[in-house]
Amino acid sequence: MEHNIQDLGLIAGANLKRLLKEQQLTQEGFAEGYGVDVRTVRRWVKGNLYDLRQLQQIAAYFNIDVLAILS
């Protein structure tokens, strides 16, 4: 299956939303703990999460493999 960058952003955003729910974290709580503005987290959850370095850092925050965010 071939994905374009927009699809990957949407997948990553949906998986971030799932991770937040599983960890019982609000977007605000994650933003504070991760060190970004809550508006940034909201954009990511909506599907604007494309940067590989950012994805790797988020994966490290949740102690998971980056592929878990992209699949």
All heavy atoms as a GROMACS GRO file, in nm:
protein
  572
    1MET      N    1   0.084  -0.118   0.000
    1MET     CA    2   0.000   0.000   0.000
    1MET      C    3   0.089   0.124   0.000
    1MET      O    4   0.180   0.136   0.080
    1MET     CB    5  -0.090  -0.001   0.123
    1MET     CG    6  -0.179   0.122   0.131
    1MET     SD    7  -0.269   0.140   0.287
    1MET     CE    8  -0.386   0.009   0.275
    2GLU      N    9   0.062   0.214  -0.090
    2GLU     CA   10   0.141   0.336  -0.101
    2GLU      C   11   0.070   0.450  -0.029
    2GLU      O   12  -0.050   0.467  -0.041
    2GLU     CB   13   0.158   0.371  -0.249
    2GLU     CG   14   0.251   0.487  -0.271
    2GLU     CD   15   0.272   0.513  -0.419
    2GLU    OE1   16   0.295   0.416  -0.493
    2GLU    OE2   17   0.262   0.630  -0.458
    3HIS      N   18   0.148   0.526   0.047
    3HIS     CA   19   0.093   0.640   0.120
    3HIS      C   20   0.165   0.766   0.076
    3HIS      O   21   0.285   0.764   0.054
    3HIS     CB   22   0.114   0.625   0.271
    3HIS     CG   23   0.038   0.514   0.332
    3HIS    ND1   24  -0.098   0.517   0.350
    3HIS    CD2   25   0.078   0.394   0.380
    3HIS    CE1   26  -0.138   0.405   0.406
    3HIS    NE2   27  -0.032   0.328   0.425
    4ASN      N   28   0.092   0.874   0.067
    4ASN     CA   29   0.159   1.001   0.044
    4ASN      C   30   0.182   1.068   0.179
    4ASN      O   31   0.137   1.019   0.282
    4ASN     CB   32   0.081   1.090  -0.055
    4ASN     CG   33  -0.052   1.136  -0.002
    4ASN    OD1   34  -0.069   1.160   0.117
    4ASN    ND2   35  -0.149   1.151  -0.090
    5ILE      N   36   0.251   1.179   0.180
    5ILE     CA   37   0.289   1.246   0.305
    5ILE      C   38   0.166   1.290   0.384
    5ILE      O   39   0.165   1.281   0.506
    5ILE     CB   40   0.386   1.363   0.277
    5ILE    CG1   41   0.448   1.414   0.407
    5ILE    CG2   42   0.318   1.477   0.207
    5ILE    CD1   43   0.560   1.331   0.455
    6GLN      N   44   0.062   1.332   0.317
    6GLN     CA   45  -0.061   1.373   0.387
    6GLN      C   46  -0.123   1.254   0.459
    6GLN      O   47  -0.167   1.267   0.573
    6GLN     CB   48  -0.160   1.436   0.291
    6GLN     CG   49  -0.282   1.493   0.361
    6GLN     CD   50  -0.375   1.564   0.265
    6GLN    OE1   51  -0.369   1.545   0.146
    6GLN    NE2   52  -0.462   1.646   0.319
    7ASP      N   53  -0.128   1.139   0.392
    7ASP     CA   54  -0.182   1.018   0.456
    7ASP      C   55  -0.103   0.983   0.580
    7ASP      O   56  -0.160   0.948   0.684
    7ASP     CB   57  -0.179   0.900   0.360
    7ASP     CG   58  -0.277   0.912   0.244
    7ASP    OD1   59  -0.372   0.992   0.253
    7ASP    OD2   60  -0.256   0.841   0.144
    8LEU      N   61   0.029   0.990   0.570
    8LEU     CA   62   0.113   0.956   0.685
    8LEU      C   63   0.090   1.053   0.800
    8LEU      O   64   0.092   1.014   0.916
    8LEU     CB   65   0.260   0.952   0.645
    8LEU     CG   66   0.298   0.835   0.555
    8LEU    CD1   67   0.444   0.846   0.512
    8LEU    CD2   68   0.273   0.702   0.622
    9GLY      N   69   0.070   1.180   0.768
    9GLY     CA   70   0.040   1.279   0.872
    9GLY      C   71  -0.090   1.247   0.944
    9GLY      O   72  -0.100   1.258   1.066
   10LEU      N   73  -0.190   1.205   0.868
   10LEU     CA   74  -0.319   1.169   0.926
   10LEU      C   75  -0.307   1.043   1.012
   10LEU      O   76  -0.366   1.035   1.120
   10LEU     CB   77  -0.424   1.149   0.816
   10LEU     CG   78  -0.467   1.276   0.742
   10LEU    CD1   79  -0.552   1.241   0.621
   10LEU    CD2   80  -0.539   1.371   0.836
   11ILE      N   81  -0.232   0.945   0.964
   11ILE     CA   82  -0.211   0.821   1.040
   11ILE      C   83  -0.137   0.852   1.170
   11ILE      O   84  -0.176   0.806   1.277
   11ILE     CB   85  -0.134   0.718   0.955
   11ILE    CG1   86  -0.222   0.668   0.840
   11ILE    CG2   87  -0.085   0.602   1.041
   11ILE    CD1   88  -0.147   0.590   0.733
   12ALA      N   89  -0.031   0.931   1.160
   12ALA     CA   90   0.047   0.966   1.279
   12ALA      C   91  -0.040   1.044   1.379
   12ALA      O   92  -0.033   1.019   1.500
   12ALA     CB   93   0.170   1.047   1.240
   13GLY      N   94  -0.121   1.135   1.329
   13GLY     CA   95  -0.209   1.212   1.417
   13GLY      C   96  -0.310   1.124   1.488
   13GLY      O   97  -0.335   1.139   1.609
   14ALA      N   98  -0.370   1.031   1.415
   14ALA     CA   99  -0.467   0.939   1.475
   14ALA      C  100  -0.399   0.851   1.580
   14ALA      O  101  -0.457   0.825   1.686
   14ALA     CB  102  -0.531   0.854   1.366
   15ASN      N  103  -0.278   0.807   1.551
   15ASN     CA  104  -0.206   0.724   1.648
   15ASN      C  105  -0.163   0.804   1.770
   15ASN      O  106  -0.164   0.751   1.882
   15ASN     CB  107  -0.088   0.654   1.582
   15ASN     CG  108  -0.133   0.538   1.497
   15ASN    OD1  109  -0.231   0.470   1.529
   15ASN    ND2  110  -0.065   0.514   1.387
   16LEU      N  111  -0.127   0.929   1.751
   16LEU     CA  112  -0.095   1.013   1.866
   16LEU      C  113  -0.219   1.029   1.953
   16LEU      O  114  -0.213   1.018   2.076
   16LEU     CB  115  -0.042   1.150   1.821
   16LEU     CG  116  -0.016   1.250   1.934
   16LEU    CD1  117   0.081   1.195   2.038
   16LEU    CD2  118   0.033   1.382   1.877
   17LYS      N  119  -0.333   1.052   1.891
   17LYS     CA  120  -0.458   1.065   1.966
   17LYS      C  121  -0.487   0.938   2.045
   17LYS      O  122  -0.526   0.942   2.162
   17LYS     CB  123  -0.573   1.095   1.869
   17LYS     CG  124  -0.705   1.120   1.936
   17LYS     CD  125  -0.810   1.158   1.834
   17LYS     CE  126  -0.943   1.187   1.901
   17LYS     NZ  127  -1.044   1.228   1.802
   18ARG      N  128  -0.465   0.822   1.982
   18ARG     CA  129  -0.485   0.693   2.048
   18ARG      C  130  -0.389   0.677   2.167
   18ARG      O  131  -0.429   0.635   2.275
   18ARG     CB  132  -0.464   0.579   1.949
   18ARG     CG  133  -0.475   0.440   2.009
   18ARG     CD  134  -0.441   0.330   1.910
   18ARG     NE  135  -0.314   0.347   1.842
   18ARG     CZ  136  -0.195   0.320   1.895
   18ARG    NH1  137  -0.185   0.274   2.018
   18ARG    NH2  138  -0.084   0.337   1.825
   19LEU      N  139  -0.262   0.714   2.146
   19LEU     CA  140  -0.164   0.704   2.254
   19LEU      C  141  -0.202   0.792   2.373
   19LEU      O  142  -0.188   0.750   2.488
   19LEU     CB  143  -0.025   0.743   2.203
   19LEU     CG  144   0.043   0.642   2.113
   19LEU    CD1  145   0.162   0.706   2.041
   19LEU    CD2  146   0.088   0.521   2.193
   20LEU      N  147  -0.247   0.911   2.344
   20LEU     CA  148  -0.289   1.002   2.451
   20LEU      C  149  -0.403   0.940   2.530
   20LEU      O  150  -0.403   0.943   2.654
   20LEU     CB  151  -0.330   1.138   2.395
   20LEU     CG  152  -0.219   1.221   2.330
   20LEU    CD1  153  -0.277   1.346   2.269
   20LEU    CD2  154  -0.110   1.254   2.431
   21LYS      N  155  -0.499   0.882   2.459
   21LYS     CA  156  -0.613   0.819   2.526
   21LYS      C  157  -0.568   0.700   2.610
   21LYS      O  158  -0.609   0.685   2.725
   21LYS     CB  159  -0.716   0.775   2.423
   21LYS     CG  160  -0.842   0.722   2.484
   21LYS     CD  161  -0.947   0.692   2.379
   21LYS     CE  162  -1.074   0.642   2.445
   21LYS     NZ  163  -1.180   0.617   2.349
   22GLU      N  164  -0.482   0.614   2.553
   22GLU     CA  165  -0.432   0.498   2.626
   22GLU      C  166  -0.357   0.537   2.753
   22GLU      O  167  -0.365   0.468   2.855
   22GLU     CB  168  -0.340   0.415   2.537
   22GLU     CG  169  -0.411   0.338   2.429
   22GLU     CD  170  -0.316   0.266   2.335
   22GLU    OE1  171  -0.192   0.274   2.353
   22GLU    OE2  172  -0.366   0.202   2.242
   23GLN      N  173  -0.283   0.647   2.745
   23GLN     CA  174  -0.204   0.694   2.860
   23GLN      C  175  -0.285   0.786   2.951
   23GLN      O  176  -0.231   0.839   3.048
   23GLN     CB  177  -0.079   0.768   2.811
   23GLN     CG  178   0.015   0.682   2.730
   23GLN     CD  179   0.080   0.574   2.812
   23GLN    OE1  180   0.125   0.600   2.924
   23GLN    NE2  181   0.086   0.454   2.760
   24GLN      N  182  -0.411   0.806   2.915
   24GLN     CA  183  -0.501   0.896   2.990
   24GLN      C  184  -0.442   1.035   3.004
   24GLN      O  185  -0.445   1.096   3.111
   24GLN     CB  186  -0.536   0.835   3.126
   24GLN     CG  187  -0.609   0.703   3.114
   24GLN     CD  188  -0.645   0.642   3.246
   24GLN    OE1  189  -0.597   0.684   3.352
   24GLN    NE2  190  -0.729   0.541   3.243
   25LEU      N  191  -0.387   1.083   2.893
   25LEU     CA  192  -0.329   1.217   2.888
   25LEU      C  193  -0.420   1.307   2.806
   25LEU      O  194  -0.471   1.266   2.701
   25LEU     CB  195  -0.192   1.215   2.818
   25LEU     CG  196  -0.072   1.170   2.897
   25LEU    CD1  197   0.047   1.152   2.805
   25LEU    CD2  198  -0.040   1.269   3.006
   26THR      N  199  -0.437   1.428   2.851
   26THR     CA  200  -0.505   1.528   2.769
   26THR      C  201  -0.403   1.587   2.673
   26THR      O  202  -0.282   1.573   2.693
   26THR     CB  203  -0.563   1.641   2.855
   26THR    OG1  204  -0.455   1.708   2.922
   26THR    CG2  205  -0.664   1.587   2.957
   27GLN      N  206  -0.452   1.654   2.572
   27GLN     CA  207  -0.359   1.724   2.482
   27GLN      C  208  -0.282   1.829   2.559
   27GLN      O  209  -0.162   1.848   2.536
   27GLN     CB  210  -0.437   1.786   2.366
   27GLN     CG  211  -0.494   1.684   2.271
   27GLN     CD  212  -0.571   1.744   2.157
   27GLN    OE1  213  -0.572   1.865   2.137
   27GLN    NE2  214  -0.637   1.659   2.079
   28GLU      N  215  -0.348   1.894   2.652
   28GLU     CA  216  -0.282   1.996   2.733
   28GLU      C  217  -0.173   1.935   2.821
   28GLU      O  218  -0.064   1.990   2.834
   28GLU     CB  219  -0.385   2.071   2.819
   28GLU     CG  220  -0.482   2.155   2.741
   28GLU     CD  221  -0.601   2.077   2.683
   28GLU    OE1  222  -0.613   1.954   2.706
   28GLU    OE2  223  -0.680   2.140   2.611
   29GLY      N  224  -0.205   1.822   2.883
   29GLY     CA  225  -0.108   1.755   2.970
   29GLY      C  226   0.013   1.705   2.892
   29GLY      O  227   0.126   1.718   2.937
   30PHE      N  228  -0.012   1.650   2.774
   30PHE     CA  229   0.099   1.605   2.690
   30PHE      C  230   0.184   1.723   2.646
   30PHE      O  231   0.307   1.717   2.651
   30PHE     CB  232   0.046   1.529   2.568
   30PHE     CG  233   0.153   1.494   2.469
   30PHE    CD1  234   0.252   1.402   2.500
   30PHE    CD2  235   0.155   1.553   2.344
   30PHE    CE1  236   0.352   1.370   2.409
   30PHE    CE2  237   0.253   1.521   2.252
   30PHE     CZ  238   0.352   1.430   2.285
   31ALA      N  239   0.119   1.830   2.604
   31ALA     CA  240   0.192   1.949   2.558
   31ALA      C  241   0.285   2.000   2.668
   31ALA      O  242   0.401   2.031   2.643
   31ALA     CB  243   0.095   2.058   2.515
   32GLU      N  244   0.233   2.006   2.790
   32GLU     CA  245   0.313   2.054   2.901
   32GLU      C  246   0.430   1.960   2.930
   32GLU      O  247   0.544   2.004   2.947
   32GLU     CB  248   0.226   2.068   3.026
   32GLU     CG  249   0.299   2.127   3.144
   32GLU     CD  250   0.208   2.145   3.265
   32GLU    OE1  251   0.092   2.186   3.247
   32GLU    OE2  252   0.256   2.116   3.377
   33GLY      N  253   0.403   1.831   2.934
   33GLY     CA  254   0.508   1.734   2.964
   33GLY      C  255   0.611   1.721   2.852
   33GLY      O  256   0.728   1.697   2.878
   34TYR      N  257   0.565   1.739   2.729
   34TYR     CA  258   0.653   1.725   2.614
   34TYR      C  259   0.728   1.855   2.583
   34TYR      O  260   0.831   1.854   2.518
   34TYR     CB  261   0.570   1.681   2.493
   34TYR     CG  262   0.650   1.642   2.372
   34TYR    CD1  263   0.728   1.528   2.372
   34TYR    CD2  264   0.649   1.723   2.259
   34TYR    CE1  265   0.802   1.493   2.260
   34TYR    CE2  266   0.722   1.689   2.147
   34TYR     CZ  267   0.799   1.574   2.148
   34TYR     OH  268   0.873   1.540   2.038
   35GLY      N  269   0.672   1.967   2.628
   35GLY     CA  270   0.740   2.095   2.612
   35GLY      C  271   0.704   2.171   2.486
   35GLY      O  272   0.789   2.241   2.429
   36VAL      N  273   0.579   2.155   2.440
   36VAL     CA  274   0.533   2.230   2.324
   36VAL      C  275   0.400   2.298   2.358
   36VAL      O  276   0.336   2.265   2.457
   36VAL     CB  277   0.513   2.141   2.198
   36VAL    CG1  278   0.645   2.083   2.151
   36VAL    CG2  279   0.412   2.032   2.222
   37ASP      N  280   0.362   2.391   2.274
   37ASP     CA  281   0.235   2.460   2.292
   37ASP      C  282   0.121   2.364   2.260
   37ASP      O  283   0.131   2.280   2.171
   37ASP     CB  284   0.230   2.580   2.196
   37ASP     CG  285   0.112   2.671   2.226
   37ASP    OD1  286  -0.001   2.634   2.189
   37ASP    OD2  287   0.134   2.777   2.287
   38VAL      N  288   0.012   2.375   2.332
   38VAL     CA  289  -0.103   2.288   2.310
   38VAL      C  290  -0.158   2.301   2.168
   38VAL      O  291  -0.208   2.204   2.110
   38VAL     CB  292  -0.213   2.311   2.416
   38VAL    CG1  293  -0.279   2.447   2.398
   38VAL    CG2  294  -0.316   2.199   2.411
   39ARG      N  295  -0.142   2.418   2.108
   39ARG     CA  296  -0.189   2.436   1.969
   39ARG      C  297  -0.109   2.347   1.874
   39ARG      O  298  -0.163   2.296   1.775
   39ARG     CB  299  -0.179   2.583   1.928
   39ARG     CG  300  -0.280   2.670   2.003
   39ARG     CD  301  -0.256   2.815   1.973
   39ARG     NE  302  -0.128   2.852   2.035
   39ARG     CZ  303  -0.082   2.974   2.046
   39ARG    NH1  304  -0.149   3.075   1.994
   39ARG    NH2  305   0.033   3.000   2.104
   40THR      N  306   0.017   2.326   1.904
   40THR     CA  307   0.100   2.237   1.824
   40THR      C  308   0.047   2.095   1.833
   40THR      O  309   0.033   2.026   1.732
   40THR     CB  310   0.246   2.243   1.870
   40THR    OG1  311   0.293   2.378   1.856
   40THR    CG2  312   0.334   2.148   1.790
   41VAL      N  313   0.016   2.050   1.953
   41VAL     CA  314  -0.038   1.914   1.972
   41VAL      C  315  -0.171   1.901   1.898
   41VAL      O  316  -0.196   1.799   1.833
   41VAL     CB  317  -0.054   1.882   2.122
   41VAL    CG1  318  -0.122   1.746   2.141
   41VAL    CG2  319   0.082   1.884   2.192
   42ARG      N  320  -0.254   2.002   1.905
   42ARG     CA  321  -0.382   1.998   1.833
   42ARG      C  322  -0.362   1.984   1.683
   42ARG      O  323  -0.432   1.908   1.617
   42ARG     CB  324  -0.464   2.122   1.865
   42ARG     CG  325  -0.518   2.122   2.006
   42ARG     CD  326  -0.604   2.242   2.034
   42ARG     NE  327  -0.645   2.239   2.174
   42ARG     CZ  328  -0.647   2.344   2.254
   42ARG    NH1  329  -0.612   2.464   2.210
   42ARG    NH2  330  -0.685   2.331   2.379
   43ARG      N  331  -0.264   2.054   1.628
   43ARG     CA  332  -0.233   2.042   1.485
   43ARG      C  333  -0.185   1.901   1.453
   43ARG      O  334  -0.223   1.843   1.352
   43ARG     CB  335  -0.130   2.146   1.443
   43ARG     CG  336  -0.186   2.285   1.426
   43ARG     CD  337  -0.088   2.378   1.357
   43ARG     NE  338   0.037   2.396   1.431
   43ARG     CZ  339   0.059   2.489   1.523
   43ARG    NH1  340  -0.035   2.576   1.552
   43ARG    NH2  341   0.176   2.497   1.583
   44TRP      N  342  -0.099   1.847   1.538
   44TRP     CA  343  -0.048   1.712   1.516
   44TRP      C  344  -0.162   1.611   1.514
   44TRP      O  345  -0.170   1.526   1.427
   44TRP     CB  346   0.050   1.672   1.624
   44TRP     CG  347   0.182   1.744   1.620
   44TRP    CD1  348   0.234   1.816   1.515
   44TRP    CD2  349   0.278   1.750   1.725
   44TRP    NE1  350   0.357   1.865   1.550
   44TRP    CE2  351   0.386   1.826   1.677
   44TRP    CE3  352   0.283   1.700   1.854
   44TRP    CZ2  353   0.498   1.851   1.755
   44TRP    CZ3  354   0.393   1.725   1.931
   44TRP    CH2  355   0.501   1.800   1.882
   45VAL      N  356  -0.252   1.619   1.612
   45VAL     CA  357  -0.364   1.525   1.621
   45VAL      C  358  -0.455   1.536   1.499
   45VAL      O  359  -0.512   1.437   1.454
   45VAL     CB  360  -0.440   1.546   1.754
   45VAL    CG1  361  -0.572   1.471   1.754
   45VAL    CG2  362  -0.354   1.503   1.872
   46LYS      N  363  -0.466   1.655   1.443
   46LYS     CA  364  -0.549   1.675   1.324
   46LYS      C  365  -0.483   1.625   1.197
   46LYS      O  366  -0.544   1.625   1.092
   46LYS     CB  367  -0.585   1.823   1.308
   46LYS     CG  368  -0.685   1.871   1.410
   46LYS     CD  369  -0.720   2.015   1.386
   46LYS     CE  370  -0.819   2.063   1.490
   46LYS     NZ  371  -0.854   2.204   1.470
   47GLY      N  372  -0.358   1.583   1.206
   47GLY     CA  373  -0.293   1.524   1.090
   47GLY      C  374  -0.175   1.601   1.034
   47GLY      O  375  -0.126   1.570   0.928
   48ASN      N  376  -0.127   1.698   1.107
   48ASN     CA  377  -0.011   1.776   1.062
   48ASN      C  378   0.115   1.732   1.135
   48ASN      O  379   0.185   1.811   1.195
   48ASN     CB  380  -0.036   1.926   1.084
   48ASN     CG  381  -0.147   1.978   0.998
   48ASN    OD1  382  -0.158   1.942   0.882
   48ASN    ND2  383  -0.233   2.061   1.055
   49LEU      N  384   0.145   1.604   1.127
   49LEU     CA  385   0.260   1.548   1.196
   49LEU      C  386   0.343   1.472   1.093
   49LEU      O  387   0.319   1.355   1.065
   49LEU     CB  388   0.214   1.455   1.308
   49LEU     CG  389   0.320   1.394   1.400
   49LEU    CD1  390   0.412   1.502   1.458
   49LEU    CD2  391   0.254   1.317   1.511
   50TYR      N  392   0.438   1.542   1.032
   50TYR     CA  393   0.515   1.487   0.920
   50TYR      C  394   0.664   1.473   0.948
   50TYR      O  395   0.731   1.394   0.885
   50TYR     CB  396   0.502   1.576   0.796
   50TYR     CG  397   0.361   1.611   0.759
   50TYR    CD1  398   0.314   1.740   0.774
   50TYR    CD2  399   0.277   1.515   0.708
   50TYR    CE1  400   0.185   1.773   0.738
   50TYR    CE2  401   0.147   1.546   0.671
   50TYR     CZ  402   0.101   1.676   0.687
   50TYR     OH  403  -0.025   1.707   0.653
   51ASP      N  404   0.716   1.551   1.038
   51ASP     CA  405   0.860   1.559   1.060
   51ASP      C  406   0.912   1.432   1.128
   51ASP      O  407   0.868   1.397   1.237
   51ASP     CB  408   0.891   1.681   1.147
   51ASP     CG  409   1.039   1.702   1.166
   51ASP    OD1  410   1.094   1.642   1.259
   51ASP    OD2  411   1.099   1.777   1.087
   52LEU      N  412   1.005   1.363   1.062
   52LEU     CA  413   1.056   1.237   1.113
   52LEU      C  414   1.125   1.253   1.248
   52LEU      O  415   1.107   1.171   1.338
   52LEU     CB  416   1.151   1.172   1.012
   52LEU     CG  417   1.204   1.035   1.052
   52LEU    CD1  418   1.091   0.937   1.080
   52LEU    CD2  419   1.295   0.981   0.944
   53ARG      N  420   1.202   1.360   1.265
   53ARG     CA  421   1.267   1.382   1.395
   53ARG      C  422   1.164   1.399   1.505
   53ARG      O  423   1.180   1.347   1.615
   53ARG     CB  424   1.360   1.502   1.389
   53ARG     CG  425   1.497   1.468   1.335
   53ARG     CD  426   1.589   1.585   1.333
   53ARG     NE  427   1.548   1.665   1.218
   53ARG     CZ  428   1.555   1.796   1.209
   53ARG    NH1  429   1.605   1.865   1.306
   53ARG    NH2  430   1.517   1.860   1.101
   54GLN      N  431   1.057   1.472   1.474
   54GLN     CA  432   0.950   1.493   1.572
   54GLN      C  433   0.883   1.360   1.605
   54GLN      O  434   0.855   1.331   1.721
   54GLN     CB  435   0.848   1.593   1.518
   54GLN     CG  436   0.758   1.649   1.624
   54GLN     CD  437   0.835   1.737   1.720
   54GLN    OE1  438   0.902   1.831   1.682
   54GLN    NE2  439   0.827   1.705   1.846
   55LEU      N  440   0.857   1.281   1.503
   55LEU     CA  441   0.796   1.150   1.524
   55LEU      C  442   0.885   1.061   1.612
   55LEU      O  443   0.836   0.992   1.702
   55LEU     CB  444   0.769   1.081   1.391
   55LEU     CG  445   0.657   1.142   1.307
   55LEU    CD1  446   0.663   1.089   1.164
   55LEU    CD2  447   0.523   1.112   1.370
   56GLN      N  448   1.015   1.065   1.588
   56GLN     CA  449   1.109   0.986   1.669
   56GLN      C  450   1.109   1.032   1.814
   56GLN      O  451   1.113   0.951   1.906
   56GLN     CB  452   1.250   0.995   1.610
   56GLN     CG  453   1.262   0.922   1.479
   56GLN     CD  454   1.395   0.949   1.409
   56GLN    OE1  455   1.448   1.060   1.415
   56GLN    NE2  456   1.448   0.848   1.342
   57GLN      N  457   1.101   1.163   1.835
   57GLN     CA  458   1.100   1.216   1.972
   57GLN      C  459   0.970   1.181   2.044
   57GLN      O  460   0.971   1.149   2.163
   57GLN     CB  461   1.122   1.367   1.969
   57GLN     CG  462   1.263   1.403   1.927
   57GLN     CD  463   1.281   1.552   1.904
   57GLN    OE1  464   1.186   1.630   1.905
   57GLN    NE2  465   1.405   1.594   1.883
   58ILE      N  466   0.860   1.186   1.972
   58ILE     CA  467   0.731   1.148   2.032
   58ILE      C  468   0.733   1.000   2.067
   58ILE      O  469   0.688   0.960   2.174
   58ILE     CB  470   0.614   1.185   1.939
   58ILE    CG1  471   0.600   1.337   1.930
   58ILE    CG2  472   0.484   1.120   1.986
   58ILE    CD1  473   0.505   1.385   1.822
   59ALA      N  474   0.786   0.917   1.976
   59ALA     CA  475   0.796   0.774   2.003
   59ALA      C  476   0.881   0.750   2.128
   59ALA      O  477   0.845   0.667   2.212
   59ALA     CB  478   0.855   0.702   1.882
   60ALA      N  479   0.991   0.821   2.141
   60ALA     CA  480   1.076   0.807   2.258
   60ALA      C  481   1.002   0.850   2.385
   60ALA      O  482   1.015   0.786   2.490
   60ALA     CB  483   1.204   0.888   2.240
   61TYR      N  484   0.923   0.954   2.375
   61TYR     CA  485   0.844   1.002   2.490
   61TYR      C  486   0.752   0.891   2.540
   61TYR      O  487   0.737   0.871   2.661
   61TYR     CB  488   0.763   1.125   2.450
   61TYR     CG  489   0.679   1.183   2.560
   61TYR    CD1  490   0.730   1.280   2.646
   61TYR    CD2  491   0.547   1.141   2.579
   61TYR    CE1  492   0.652   1.333   2.748
   61TYR    CE2  493   0.469   1.194   2.680
   61TYR     CZ  494   0.522   1.290   2.765
   61TYR     OH  495   0.445   1.342   2.866
   62PHE      N  496   0.690   0.819   2.447
   62PHE     CA  497   0.598   0.712   2.482
   62PHE      C  498   0.668   0.576   2.496
   62PHE      O  499   0.604   0.475   2.521
   62PHE     CB  500   0.484   0.702   2.380
   62PHE     CG  501   0.384   0.812   2.391
   62PHE    CD1  502   0.382   0.915   2.299
   62PHE    CD2  503   0.290   0.813   2.494
   62PHE    CE1  504   0.289   1.017   2.309
   62PHE    CE2  505   0.197   0.914   2.505
   62PHE     CZ  506   0.196   1.017   2.412
   63ASN      N  507   0.800   0.576   2.476
   63ASN     CA  508   0.880   0.454   2.485
   63ASN      C  509   0.830   0.346   2.390
   63ASN      O  510   0.810   0.230   2.428
   63ASN     CB  511   0.883   0.403   2.630
   63ASN     CG  512   0.997   0.306   2.653
   63ASN    OD1  513   1.102   0.315   2.589
   63ASN    ND2  514   0.977   0.211   2.743
   64ILE      N  515   0.807   0.386   2.265
   64ILE     CA  516   0.763   0.294   2.159
   64ILE      C  517   0.849   0.315   2.036
   64ILE      O  518   0.921   0.414   2.025
   64ILE     CB  519   0.614   0.314   2.122
   64ILE    CG1  520   0.591   0.457   2.072
   64ILE    CG2  521   0.523   0.281   2.240
   64ILE    CD1  522   0.453   0.482   2.015
   65ASP      N  523   0.840   0.222   1.943
   65ASP     CA  524   0.910   0.234   1.816
   65ASP      C  525   0.836   0.334   1.727
   65ASP      O  526   0.712   0.339   1.728
   65ASP     CB  527   0.915   0.098   1.747
   65ASP     CG  528   1.004   0.100   1.624
   65ASP    OD1  529   1.124   0.073   1.638
   65ASP    OD2  530   0.950   0.130   1.516
   66VAL      N  531   0.908   0.413   1.651
   66VAL     CA  532   0.847   0.514   1.566
   66VAL      C  533   0.748   0.451   1.467
   66VAL      O  534   0.650   0.514   1.429
   66VAL     CB  535   0.954   0.601   1.495
   66VAL    CG1  536   1.026   0.522   1.390
   66VAL    CG2  537   0.892   0.727   1.437
   67LEU      N  538   0.773   0.328   1.427
   67LEU     CA  539   0.681   0.262   1.333
   67LEU      C  540   0.543   0.242   1.392
   67LEU      O  541   0.444   0.234   1.319
   67LEU     CB  542   0.739   0.130   1.285
   67LEU     CG  543   0.864   0.142   1.197
   67LEU    CD1  544   0.916   0.003   1.163
   67LEU    CD2  545   0.836   0.222   1.073
   68ALA      N  546   0.533   0.236   1.524
   68ALA     CA  547   0.402   0.223   1.588
   68ALA      C  548   0.317   0.348   1.568
   68ALA      O  549   0.195   0.341   1.571
   68ALA     CB  550   0.419   0.197   1.737
   69ILE      N  551   0.380   0.460   1.542
   69ILE     CA  552   0.307   0.584   1.517
   69ILE      C  553   0.267   0.593   1.370
   69ILE      O  554   0.167   0.656   1.336
   69ILE     CB  555   0.391   0.707   1.557
   69ILE    CG1  556   0.417   0.704   1.708
   69ILE    CG2  557   0.321   0.838   1.518
   69ILE    CD1  558   0.506   0.815   1.757
   70LEU      N  559   0.343   0.528   1.285
   70LEU     CA  560   0.319   0.540   1.140
   70LEU      C  561   0.237   0.426   1.081
   70LEU      O  562   0.217   0.421   0.960
   70LEU     CB  563   0.452   0.549   1.067
   70LEU     CG  564   0.531   0.676   1.095
   70LEU    CD1  565   0.669   0.668   1.032
   70LEU    CD2  566   0.455   0.798   1.045
   71SER      N  567   0.192   0.334   1.163
   71SER     CA  568   0.115   0.222   1.108
   71SER      C  569  -0.020   0.207   1.174
   71SER      O  570  -0.049   0.266   1.271
   71SER     CB  571   0.194   0.093   1.121
   71SER     OG  572   0.224   0.067   1.256
   0.00000   0.00000   0.00000
